[in-house]
Amino acid sequence: MRGLVIAAPRSGAGKTTVTLGLLAALAARGVAVRAAKIGPDYIDTAFHAAATGRPGLNLDSWAMPAALRDALLAEAATGAELLLAEGAMGLFDGIPAPEGQRGSAADLCARHGLPVLLVLDVGGQAQTAAAVLRGFATHDPAVRIAGVVLNRVGSPRHRRLVEEAMAPLGIPVLGAIPKEAPPALPERHLGLVQAEEHPALAAALAALATMAETHLDLDGILAAAAPLRLHPHGPPVALRPPGQRIALARDAAFSFVYGHVLAGWRAAGAEILPFSPLADEAPPGDCDACWLPGGYPELHAGRLAAAGRFRAGLARFAATRPVHGECGGYMVLGAGLSDAAGQDHAMAGLLSHGTSFAKRRLHLGYRRARLLADGPLGAAGQHLRGHEFHYATEANPGTDAAFATLADGEGRDLGPAGGRRGLVSGSFFHMIAAEAP
């Protein structure tokens, strides 16, 4: 399999637009293309999957052991001829950490020999864009810029000025997107509106494919991809399954669960049975663990509060079997949730904390968790890596014992977090992988 990383100097430069346009256009041409998102992200991978017809994939050099990343890439190479990996933020952005473990797109480029298609927003500049490209081309010898796409081009003259300035660098310009060309995708507070909620996803992807066919050099981009450098690896299991049969909440309120986690559970022999709290469904009674992922419970708090069968069934389940909630799932396990308007809604009450979306504050970043008791995520003392990304706040911390102690990606202590009571546990922490022993 050949691969290419799509990166940019910063967020908002057009990476997702270019990535989705390329994926949709190449898939329409019959290319067996697989997509990955570099870094923690649930939403973009769902759009990748919709554009390619293949499962989305996350790769993270800080949160995932190298062996897990290698295994996921090797698995992705089976049955696909091209991998397009979309970076997060800027190409070299990450955290202060040892080389190759910073969480940056550049880490993946260096380890796996992936060249970069650099998306440059040239709005408000002309020849200066060549200086930006020169800096990226020379910043890290292990990272090769194979081509550049100019985004938000104002006119044919604007494009000519930029391309003439870039010509001495010898890096091909493989596309130029006019500032009025890309169709907009709807957004909300955690990013794009989820793919499954998009009002006209097929039409949006078709429009992005047309944009790519019209304004990008698809043949040149295919030629810029390089063979993927793979490494020896073990099985792609990020975390041992919490049970043999796992009840998984899955609907518009509970959708943030990493595909590699579920695939690893299945590879380890577990069976996953989805159910919908929004449809007032209880977790299946023949399961031996229940997992409530993150998502958007704050947008559906009234329906969840009125879902009597779900809440009663969850309470019965938790009396004899473990239940764990991540972020949005943790919010629902608590006593109550205040929505954006400040209206209070009763939640499951299996933990004593209360959360609020009316009092918003962004919590964002890598987290290293140390479990404080045996539970569905592992034994006491085990370390997990993941992240937080939410605006909700803990309006009432409750009286439960803490679930874990947290540190940020640089090792700074953040103290105890989450709650556990009986067989119920949860926190705002999203698990990506267990640390390698």
N, C-alpha and C positions, 0 to 999 in steps of 0.2 A: 504494500500500500504506500502511496505517495501522500505527502501532507504539506500543509501550509498554515501558518498562523496569521490571522487577520488582527492587526493591532493598530494603535494610534498613539498620539502624544498624550491624550487625556480622554476622560469621559465626555460624551456628547459630541464626538467628532464624526460619528456616522458608522461605527463598526457594526452595529446590529443591522442597520439598513443594508449595508454592503453584504454582510454575511447572509442574511435571509434572501436577498436578491440573487446572490450566487448559488445558494443551495437550491432554491426553487428553479432557477434557470438550468442548472446542470442536471438536476433530477428530471426535468422535462426533456432534456436531451438524451436521457437514458444512462447517464453516468451513475454508477453505484457509489454514492457519496454519503459519508458519515460525518456528523458534526459533533463538536465538543465545545464546552464552555470552560475557560480557564478561570478557576476561582469559585467561591461559593455563590451559587445562583440557581434557583428553581425555575424561574419564569422563562428565561431565554431558552433553556433546553427543551421546554415544551414547544416553543415555536420552531426550534431546529427539527424536532421530531415531526411536526406537522409538514414542514417543507420537504423533508427527505423521505418520509415514510419509514424511518429507522429510529430506534430509541436514541434519546439524547444522552449525553455523557458529560460528566464533570471531571476535571483534572486539576489537582491542587498540590503544589510542591511544598507547602507548609503543613497542610492538614492531613495529607495522605502519605504514608510510608512509600518510599520509592518502589518497593516491590508491588504494592497495590496499583500504583500508576502504571507500572510496566505491564501488569496483568490486564488492566483495563484496556490499554492501548493494543496489546496483542489480540485481545478478544474483538476489539473494534475492527482490526485488520482482517478478520475472517469475514469474507463475503462482501467486502467493500474495496474499491480501488482508489478512493481519495478520501482524506480526512481534512476538513476545514475546522480549525480550532479558533474560536473567538476569544480574544483577550478581554480583560477587565481593566478599567481605568487606562493608564498609560502603559506602554510596552515594558518599561523597567520598574513600574511601581510595585512595591511589596512592603515588607516590614524589615527592620534591621535583624538579620539572621545570617547564619553561615551560607556561603555561596551554594546555590542550588536549592535552598530551602526557604526562599523569601516570599513565596506565594505569587511571584510575578510570571507573566507570560514568557519573559526572557529565559527564566529557568527551564521551561519546557523546550524552548528552541535549542538551548545549549545541550541538554541531555539527549534529545532525540533527533538532532540534526534538522529541525524544522525551519525552513526559511520564512521570512515575514513579508506579507503584503501590507504595506503601511498606508493607512487611510489618513490623509491630511486635509483638514478643514482649511481651505485657502481663502475663506471669506475675510475681507479686510486686509489682504496682503497680496503681493505678487512675487517679486524676486526674492523676498525674504523667505519664502517657502523653501527655496533651494538651500538656504543656510540651515533651516530646521532639518531637512532631509540629510544634509552632510553630517550634522551632529548625530543623528540616529545611525547613520551608516558606519561611523567610526567610534561610537561610544563603547562597544563591547565586541572584541574580535570573534567571540564565540557565537555572535548573533548576526546573521546575514540578511540584509534587506534585499529581497529579490525583485521587488517592484513597488510602485506607488499608485494609489488611486487618489485623484484630486476630488474633493467634495466641496459643494457649495460654490461652484464656479459661476462667476457673474456674467460672462460673455465670451465669445470666441477670442477676442483680443486678450482678455484676462487669462484664458487658458494658454494662449501663445506666449505671453510674457513669462508665465510660470514655467512652461516646458523649456523655453530657450535658456532660462537661468539654470534649470536642472540638467540640461544636456551634458555638460562637462563631467558630471558625476558618474555617467554610465549606467544609471539605474533606470530601467524602462518605466515610462508612465503607461499604466495598463488600464486606464479609465479616467474619465472626467465627468462628474455628475453635476448638472446644473442645479442651482440652489432651489429652483421650483420643482424639480423632478420627483424626489422620493415621496411616495404616499405616506402620510403620518399614521402611526399606530397609537391607539388610545392608551393613556397612562393613568395610574393612580399612585397612592402614597408609597408603595414598595416597588414601583417600577411599572412595566407595561401591564395593562389589563391581561389577565391570564388567557392563554391561547383558547382554552375551552369556553371562555366567556366572550371571546371576540365576536361581534355581531355578524361579521362577514369575512371570516378568516380565509376561506378559499379565494375569494376575490382579491383580498389584500395581498396574498402571496402571489397570485397571478400578476397583479400590478407591479410587484417588486421584481418578479422574473422579467417582465417586459422592460422595466428600468435597467436591469442588468444586461439584457440582450442589446439594448439600445446604446448604453453609455459605457459599458465595460468590455475589455478585450478578453473574452472568455477563453479563447484558444491560448492567448499569451499567459493568462493566469494558470491554466492547466499545465502549461509548459514550465511555469515557475516552481511548481511543487516538486519536492525532492523525496527520495525514498526514506521511509521512516526507519530510524535507528532503534531497534528493539533490544531489550536486555533480558537475561534470564529472570524468571519470576515464578511465584507460587500461585495458588488459587486466589481469585479476586474476592476475598471475603473481608469486608471492612469491619464487621462486628458480628460476634456469634449471635444466632437467632435467639430472641427472648422466649421462644417456645417452638413446639413442633407444628402447631396450627395457630396462626397469628391473625386475630381480628384487626383489620386496618380500616380506620375511618377514612372515607374517600369521597369527597364531593367538593363543591365550590368553596366551602368553608375550611376544608382539610385537604390540602393538595401539596403541601411542601414536604415531600419526602424524597430523598435522593435515590435515583434509579439504581446506582451501584450498591446501595445498602439492600434494597429489596432483591436485586439479582444475587447478591452474596448470600442472603438468607435462603433463597431458593436453591442455590448451588450447594448449600450445606444440608439440604433435605427438608427445609421447612415449607409448609403450605400457607399461602396468604389468602385470606377471605375478606374482601372489601365489604363495607356496609356504609350507609349514608345517614348520618345524624340529621341532616336537613330534611330527609324523607321520613324522619321519626323512626328509624330502624335501630334496634338494639344490636350490640355485638353478638355474633352467632354464639349460641350456648355451647357448641361442641369445640370451641377453641380453648387454648390454655394460656393465652396472653392477649392483651389488647393494646394497640398502639394508636394514639391520637396525634397525628402530625400537626405541624404548623399550617397556617393558611390565613384566612380572613374571617375569623369568627366575629370580629368587631363589626363587620358589615351585615351579619346575619344574627345578631344577638337576640332579637325578638323571636325569630323562628326557633332558635336553639332553646330559649327559655320555655317555649310552648311545646317542645318535643317531649311529651311526657313518657312515651314508650322508650325513647332513647335514654332518658335520664334514669328511669327506673331500672331498665335492663343493664345499664352501666353500673349502677349501684349493686345489683345482684351479682354481676360478674366480679366486681372488685372485692366482694366478700370472701371469695375463695381463690381468685387468680390475679396475677399482677396486671396492673394498668399503668401505662406511662404516657405522659403528654409532653410534647415539645412545643414551646412558644405558644402558638394559638391553642394547641391541645392543653397546655398548662393553664391558659386562661379559662378554658371551659371546665377544667377540673376544680377550679376555685369556687368560692361562695357566690361571687357576683361579678358582673362586668358592666361598666358604664360605657355607653356608646358615645359617638362623636357629639351628640346633642346633650350629653350629660344624663341621659335616662338610664336608670339602673335596671339590670336584668338578672334574675336568679340563674345561676349556673348549676353544675352538678353537685357542688358542696362536698366533694370527696376530699378536698383539701381546704384549708381555712382562709387562704389569702383572697384578696379582691383586686381586680385590675381595672384600669381606666384607659379608654381611648380619648376621652375628653381632655385629660391632662397629658398632652403628647410631649415626648422627648425622644429624639433619635438615639437608639442604642445600636452601635455598628462596630464590628471588628472580630478578629479571630479570638478564640477562647480555648484554653486548656483546662479541662475539668478533671478533678480527682474525686472519685466516688467515695461517699462517706459510709455506705452500707451496701451489703449484697443486694442485688436487684436485677431487673431485666436487662440492664446495660452491662452488667459485669459484677465482679467481686469488689468489696471494699478495698480502696487503695489503687484501683486500676485508673490509668490516665486515658482520657479520650480527647480528641481534637475536633474542633468545630468552630462555630461562630454564633454571634447574635446579630439580628437585623430586625428591629421592630420599633414602633413608635409608642406602643402601649407602656404604661407605667404600673408599678405595683402600688396601688392606692392604699392597700392594707396588707402588711407583710404576713399576717396570720401568725399562728402559734405552732406550726408543724416543725419537726426537725428538718434541718437543711438537707438537700439532696446531694450537693457536691460543693467543693470549694473551687473557685475559678481564678485563673490568671489570664492576662491578655497575651497577645502573641509575642510580646517582648519579655514575658515572665513577670510582669508586675502583678502583685496580689490584688484581687478584687473581692476577696472574702467569700463567705458562704452564699449559696444561691439555691433557689427552688425550694421544694418541700417534699416530704415523704411522710405518709401515715399508713400504717398497716401495709397492704400490698399495693398502695397507690403512690406514684412518684411523678415528678415533673419539674420543669424549669424552662426559662427562656432560651436555654442552650440548645442549638441544633447540632446534632452529632454528625460528623463526616466519617471518622475512622478511629479505631482504637490505635494507640501507639504501639509500635513494634516492640516486642519484649527485648 
